[in-house]
């Protein structure tokens, strides 16, 4: 892996919005292209059920070092020619603390496939992004990405103190572990043994690890110990897309109902410099002037998400992308921080689009259920057994499992909505088709600038060239 640090890190967004096509395009421009590892097991399963008409999935799977696993996955999910439009997708096993073998297999393979395709045919840098909040999938996902030779692993939405050790263990073909928080009980540990999937002697490259943080205090905490020290940081301002860190201290809201952030929520760059680790700035850094400004502040570069999410190379379906472009061209695109939408209780930025669950009508039309389960949390029931609950599941089920009634209001199913964004919506037996829900960052001005020069849409390569035009 090159020791050159990228100036541009393309954000790892949504469920396969940052897909292998986008990451590969950015990487081939000499920057860090990043795929999203979130729910990638269901993404692979659905691509196979749609017939893998391009053959990309099967080409990557043919390079996986354990073909027995590939055979198992193909038998279970691949449909020649693709499933009927009204036929529901077969689901992958929900990940649990027990880590069943079939659930681990498709997680490992799916992460391998996405990274392998992003790296195919060039020598550029490729990273993968994970959410710390989704703890039960982390170990298997990291193994899969590392088997494909991923160059960077990036994690946010939490405190990823266990990642450096996990990466080192896997690189040495040793058992890796990830602690999982359990509500009402002590943390449990999920493990992955690389030798259960590949032969002894397999060489696995150790990638660099970047922790996404919002304040310098967290950076200092992670950097003080070799066990938790990352190779660098991405410092996200609260204007960045997706999940945001909640405001520190007492929550206050503006006239639009959005949380108000103050000086305590902004990282001290001078203190970050003293940690002597490279860092990238994120959140409203999606234009050439801001890239130049970040470098002048001592950053290695910037992370940019929204500009790439709207590009023609991202994983959004054609219908969703057209909605976004039409709104941008008419200057009516509205991005709002919603403090209720995410089951994680983290604030998240949502775009209001017709037919999406971001609207009152779209939300009301959706039967409330939780069947993908990535944001479920393990908890100890009154009888002492481990259960899994999500505020977006049916209210009576959530309350029966000990959930608080105040956690229910306004919660949306991000898992199913984000799958719909990329054209892989679940079809229900009653005919309901899961509606999308789009998350973006507040900084949409750069996309407007590029659309003036590329009215039919711009590529990720166009975005990279524009961002670097002043450096």
Protein Blocks (a to p, Z undefined) as FASTA:
>chain_A
ZZbdcfbdcddehjhklcfklmmmmmmnopacdddfehklmmmmmmmmnopmnommmmmm
mmpcblklmmmmmmmmmcghiaafklccdddddddfkopaklmmmmmmmmmmmmmmmmgo
pabdcdddddfklmmlmmmmmmmmmmnopabdcdehiaffklmmmmmmmmnopacddddd
dehiacddddddfklmbcehiacdddddddddfbfklmmmmmmpmklmcfbdcdddfkbg
hjddddehjddddfkopacddfklpccfklmmmnopacddeehiacfklmmmmmmnopab
dcdfklmmmpmkbmbdfklmmmmmmmmmnopaccdddfklpmnlpacdddddehiakbmk
lmmmpccddfkommpccdddfkopacdddfkbcfklmmmnopafklmgopacfklmmmmm
nopaccdfkopacdddddddfblmlmmmmmmmmmnopafklmmmmmmmmZZ
